[in-house]
Amino acid sequence: MIARRQALALVLDALRPDGGGEAGAERRRRSDAWAGALALANAHYVVPAMHAALSAGGRLAELPADVAAYLAHLHGCNVARNAALRAQADELVAALNRKGLRPVLLKGAVGLYADPYRDPGARMNRDIDVLLPASAAPAALGVLEALDYRPQALYPAGHHAYGDFVRPGAPGAVDLHFELVDCAHLLPARELVAEAVAVDQDGLDVALPSPMHRVLHHLLHAQIHHLGKYYRGVLELRQLHEFATLMRRCGGAVDGAAIARRLERWRLGTAFEAYRLSACRLLGWDDGAAATWSAAARLQHARSVLMLLYPGLEAAILPAANLYAAFAAHRMLGLYGEEGRALHRRFAHGRRYLRKATAAAAARRLFKAQ
């Protein structure tokens, strides 16, 4: 427990703009927990971000020489990989433009064109997320085929994404989206597209989400969509660091109160508040709400810290968390509206699901970890 806490402190210090202050500097000089810290940082994809933050703060000299060399090596590799991803994205965008399509880039792909980190190697990117209208599917699929991409995974009808496409030798997959998250009522694609900002770089016609929508989509993807990490009490430090960075760089263009009101409508206000609290407490972001955190947000934050210290706990709560996510209030409201009692809506949803799914499929969903 002590070793894990020390490792976590080293990682969090390195991700803060001030490096954790003098206390963080002292921990870096004296700690013998670097092996655990680097293992944790690799699990959360933040080694390059640690190097970038410590370098910007002039604090790399406080690291043990071998640790500094390791961080520098991974950061350099990530600079090269992000450059290759940008070239891959440029090729794809140009080909889509020739078909009269302006793609909207999402998530990490936005950073290839408008990086809030101010360091080309800070963020590790897994793939290139592209949003297009469903009506553009035939043209987009033709472009991907012409560029030698092949489907790695195709999703069923009604899914928010069409599929992942890969090409031998390419640094990342292309994830083709028609909607943003599985519960499209939380942030419809048409709304994001209507307010997306057109960017003309190197003759490419591409659009990026507005700062408001970028932050909202980030929160939904990081905590609600896909693995439902909010319900598991799980934080991925790469995602939390990106949120804190976005808010430091773009906070003036983001109406946090408007986002909070919107999410509260879907009973997700605590998710946003707890995520902000974690960014403040763990990464030193100041959103000015330190005296107003609710008890529910503080409890969720404490739960998330516990999960960081004891990641094995996730397996123990997985079935309950997946059940909670499947019957979450926002999902029931989106599907059934306000009619009837909440408990009745959940029973109706359960009956509908069990009519369509086999017992084996229901069990798999209950224990789904990835």
C-alpha positions in Angstrom: 0.0 0.0 0.0 2.8 2.5 1.0 4.8 1.6 -2.1 1.7 2.0 -4.4 0.9 5.4 -2.8 4.5 6.6 -3.2 4.4 5.5 -6.9 1.1 7.3 -7.5 2.5 10.4 -5.8 5.5 10.4 -8.1 3.3 10.1 -11.2 0.8 12.8 -10.1 3.7 15.2 -9.1 5.2 14.9 -12.6 1.9 15.6 -14.3 1.3 18.8 -12.4 2.4 22.1 -14.0 4.4 22.9 -10.8 5.9 19.4 -10.6 4.4 19.0 -7.1 6.4 22.0 -5.8 9.3 21.5 -3.5 7.7 18.5 -1.9 7.4 16.8 -5.3 11.1 17.7 -6.0 12.1 16.1 -2.8 10.1 12.9 -3.6 11.8 12.7 -7.0 15.3 13.0 -5.5 14.8 10.5 -2.6 12.1 8.0 -3.7 12.9 4.4 -4.3 9.5 3.7 -5.8 10.4 4.6 -9.4 9.9 1.1 -10.7 6.4 1.1 -9.5 5.8 4.7 -10.7 6.9 3.8 -14.2 4.8 0.7 -14.3 1.8 2.8 -13.2 2.6 5.5 -15.7 2.9 3.0 -18.5 -0.5 1.4 -17.5 -2.1 4.8 -17.8 -0.2 6.0 -21.0 1.3 9.1 -19.3 5.1 8.6 -19.5 5.5 11.1 -22.4 3.2 13.5 -20.6 5.4 13.3 -17.5 8.5 14.1 -19.5 6.7 17.0 -21.3 5.5 18.5 -18.0 8.8 18.1 -16.1 10.7 19.5 -19.1 8.4 22.6 -19.3 8.9 23.2 -15.6 12.7 22.8 -15.8 12.6 19.9 -13.4 14.1 17.0 -15.4 17.4 17.3 -13.4 15.5 16.3 -10.3 15.0 12.8 -11.7 17.4 9.9 -11.3 19.5 9.6 -14.5 18.1 6.3 -15.6 14.5 7.5 -15.1 15.2 10.7 -17.0 16.6 8.7 -19.9 13.6 6.4 -19.9 11.1 9.3 -20.0 13.1 11.0 -22.7 13.3 7.9 -24.8 9.5 7.2 -24.7 8.8 10.9 -25.3 11.0 10.9 -28.4 9.3 7.7 -29.7 5.9 9.3 -29.2 6.9 12.5 -31.0 7.8 10.4 -34.0 4.6 8.3 -33.7 2.4 11.4 -33.5 4.2 12.9 -36.5 3.4 9.7 -38.4 -0.2 9.8 -37.2 -0.5 13.4 -38.4 0.8 12.4 -41.9 -1.7 9.5 -41.9 -4.5 11.8 -40.9 -3.5 14.3 -43.6 -3.6 11.6 -46.3 -7.1 10.5 -45.1 -8.5 14.1 -44.8 -7.2 15.0 -48.3 -8.8 11.9 -49.8 -12.1 12.6 -48.1 -11.9 16.3 -49.3 -11.6 15.1 -52.9 -14.9 13.4 -52.4 -16.5 16.6 -51.1 -16.4 15.5 -47.5 -15.2 17.6 -44.5 -14.5 15.2 -41.6 -14.7 16.3 -38.0 -11.8 14.8 -36.0 -12.5 13.6 -32.4 -10.6 12.9 -29.2 -6.8 12.4 -29.7 -7.0 13.2 -33.4 -7.9 16.8 -32.5 -4.6 17.2 -30.8 -2.8 16.4 -34.1 -4.1 19.7 -35.4 -4.7 21.8 -32.3 -2.6 20.5 -29.5 -3.4 21.9 -26.1 -0.3 20.4 -24.6 2.1 22.7 -26.6 4.4 19.6 -26.9 4.0 17.3 -29.9 4.9 14.2 -27.8 2.9 14.8 -24.7 -0.2 12.7 -25.6 -0.2 9.1 -26.6 -2.8 8.5 -29.3 -4.1 5.1 -30.1 -6.1 5.8 -33.3 -7.6 8.4 -35.6 -11.3 9.1 -34.8 -13.3 10.6 -37.7 -16.9 11.7 -37.6 -18.9 11.8 -40.8 -22.7 11.8 -41.4 -24.1 8.3 -41.9 -25.2 9.4 -45.4 -21.5 9.7 -46.3 -20.8 6.1 -45.5 -20.5 4.8 -49.1 -18.1 7.5 -50.1 -16.0 7.2 -46.9 -15.8 3.4 -47.3 -14.7 3.9 -50.9 -11.9 6.3 -49.7 -10.7 3.9 -47.0 -10.7 1.0 -49.5 -8.8 3.1 -52.1 -6.2 3.8 -49.4 -5.8 0.1 -48.7 -7.6 0.1 -45.3 -9.4 -3.0 -44.3 -12.0 -3.5 -41.6 -10.6 -4.8 -38.3 -13.9 -4.6 -36.5 -17.4 -3.7 -37.8 -20.2 -2.8 -35.4 -23.9 -3.8 -35.6 -26.5 -1.4 -37.0 -27.4 1.3 -34.6 -23.9 1.5 -33.1 -22.4 4.9 -32.7 -19.4 3.9 -34.8 -19.2 2.0 -38.1 -16.0 0.2 -37.5 -12.2 0.3 -37.1 -10.0 0.2 -40.2 -6.4 -0.8 -40.4 -3.6 -0.7 -43.0 -0.4 -2.6 -42.8 2.4 -0.3 -41.7 0.1 2.5 -40.6 0.8 3.7 -37.1 -2.9 3.8 -36.0 -6.3 2.5 -36.9 -9.1 4.8 -38.3 -12.2 4.7 -36.2 -15.2 5.8 -38.4 -18.0 7.4 -36.3 -21.5 8.4 -37.2 -22.4 9.4 -33.6 -20.2 10.3 -30.7 -21.3 7.9 -27.9 -23.6 5.0 -27.6 -26.3 7.1 -25.9 -26.6 9.7 -28.6 -29.1 11.8 -26.7 -26.3 13.0 -24.4 -24.5 14.7 -27.2 -25.9 14.2 -30.7 -23.5 14.3 -33.6 -25.5 16.9 -35.5 -25.1 19.4 -32.6 -21.4 19.0 -32.4 -21.0 19.3 -36.2 -23.1 22.4 -36.3 -20.7 24.2 -33.9 -17.5 22.6 -35.1 -14.7 24.9 -36.1 -13.3 24.6 -39.6 -9.5 24.5 -39.8 -7.6 25.0 -43.0 -4.1 23.6 -42.5 -1.8 22.8 -45.5 -4.8 23.1 -47.8 -6.9 20.5 -45.9 -10.5 21.1 -45.1 -11.1 19.6 -41.7 -13.2 20.6 -38.7 -12.6 20.3 -34.9 -15.2 20.3 -32.1 -15.7 23.6 -30.3 -14.0 23.8 -26.9 -17.4 23.2 -25.1 -18.1 20.1 -27.1 -14.6 18.9 -26.8 -14.8 19.0 -23.0 -18.3 17.5 -22.9 -17.4 14.7 -25.3 -14.2 14.0 -23.4 -16.2 13.6 -20.1 -18.8 11.3 -21.7 -16.2 9.2 -23.4 -13.9 9.0 -20.4 -16.5 8.3 -17.7 -19.9 7.3 -19.1 -19.6 5.7 -22.6 -18.0 2.3 -23.4 -16.6 0.9 -20.2 -18.7 3.1 -17.8 -15.7 4.1 -15.7 -17.8 6.4 -13.6 -19.8 3.5 -12.4 -16.7 1.5 -11.7 -15.0 4.4 -9.9 -12.1 4.2 -12.3 -9.9 7.0 -13.6 -7.5 6.7 -16.4 -4.7 9.3 -15.7 -4.1 10.0 -19.4 -7.7 11.1 -19.7 -7.8 13.1 -16.5 -4.6 14.8 -17.5 -6.1 15.7 -20.9 -9.2 17.1 -19.2 -7.1 19.3 -16.8 -4.9 20.4 -19.8 -8.0 21.3 -21.9 -9.5 23.3 -19.0 -6.2 25.2 -18.4 -5.8 26.1 -22.1 -9.4 26.5 -23.2 -11.3 27.1 -20.0 -12.2 30.7 -21.0 -14.2 29.3 -23.9 -15.9 26.6 -21.8 -19.0 27.3 -19.8 -18.7 24.7 -17.1 -21.9 25.7 -15.5 -23.8 25.1 -18.8 -22.2 21.7 -19.1 -23.2 20.9 -15.5 -26.8 22.0 -16.1 -27.0 19.8 -19.2 -25.6 16.8 -17.5 -27.8 17.3 -14.4 -30.8 17.0 -16.7 -29.6 13.4 -17.5 -28.8 12.7 -13.8 -25.0 12.9 -14.5 -24.2 16.1 -12.6 -22.2 14.2 -10.0 -20.1 12.5 -12.7 -18.9 15.9 -14.0 -18.4 17.3 -10.5 -16.4 14.4 -9.3 -14.2 14.4 -12.4 -13.5 18.1 -11.9 -12.7 17.4 -8.2 -10.3 14.7 -9.2 -8.6 17.0 -11.7 -8.2 19.6 -8.9 -7.1 17.3 -6.1 -4.8 15.0 -8.2 -3.4 17.3 -10.9 -3.6 20.7 -9.4 -6.2 22.3 -11.7 -8.1 25.1 -10.0 -11.7 25.5 -11.2 -12.7 27.8 -8.4 -15.2 25.5 -6.8 -13.1 24.1 -3.9 -15.6 25.2 -1.2 -18.7 23.8 -2.9 -18.0 20.2 -3.7 -21.0 18.0 -2.9 -20.7 15.0 -0.6 -21.5 12.7 -3.5 -18.6 14.1 -5.6 -16.2 13.8 -2.7 -17.3 10.2 -2.1 -16.8 9.4 -5.8 -13.4 11.0 -5.8 -12.3 9.0 -2.7 -13.6 5.9 -4.4 -11.5 6.7 -7.5 -8.4 7.2 -5.5 -9.0 3.9 -3.8 -9.2 2.2 -7.2 -6.0 3.8 -8.3 -4.3 2.4 -5.2 -6.0 -1.0 -5.4 -6.8 -1.6 -9.1 -7.6 -5.3 -8.3 -10.8 -4.1 -6.6 -12.3 -3.4 -10.1 -12.8 -7.1 -10.7 -14.7 -7.5 -7.4 -17.2 -4.8 -8.2 -17.4 -5.4 -12.0 -20.8 -7.1 -12.2 -22.5 -4.6 -9.9 -21.0 -1.7 -11.8 -22.0 -3.1 -15.2 -25.5 -3.6 -14.0 -25.6 -0.1 -12.6 -24.4 1.3 -15.9 -26.9 -0.7 -18.0 -29.8 0.7 -15.9 -28.3 4.2 -15.4 -30.8 7.0 -15.1 -29.6 8.8 -18.2 -30.1 5.6 -20.2 -33.6 5.1 -18.9 -34.5 8.7 -19.5 -33.1 8.6 -23.1 -35.0 5.4 -23.9 -38.3 5.9 -22.1 -38.6 9.6 -21.2 -40.2 10.7 -17.9 -43.2 8.5 -18.1 -43.9 6.2 -15.2 -41.7 5.5 -12.2 -37.9 5.0 -12.5 -38.2 1.5 -11.1 -40.9 0.6 -13.7 -38.7 1.9 -16.5 -35.8 -0.3 -15.3 -38.0 -3.4 -15.2 -39.3 -2.6 -18.7 -35.7 -2.2 -20.0 -34.7 -5.5 -18.4 -37.5 -7.4 -19.9 -36.8 -5.9 -23.3 -33.1 -6.9 -23.1 -33.8 -10.4 -21.9 -36.2 -11.0 -24.8 -33.4 -10.2 -27.3 -30.4 -11.7 -25.5 -29.5 -15.2 -24.5 -28.5 -16.0 -20.9 -24.9 -16.4 -22.0 -24.9 -13.0 -23.7 -26.4 -11.4 -20.5 -23.7 -13.1 -18.4 -21.0 -11.9 -20.7 -22.3 -8.3 -20.5 -22.4 -8.5 -16.7 -18.7 -9.5 -16.5 -17.5 -7.3 -19.4 -14.2 -5.7 -18.5 -13.0 -4.3 -21.9 
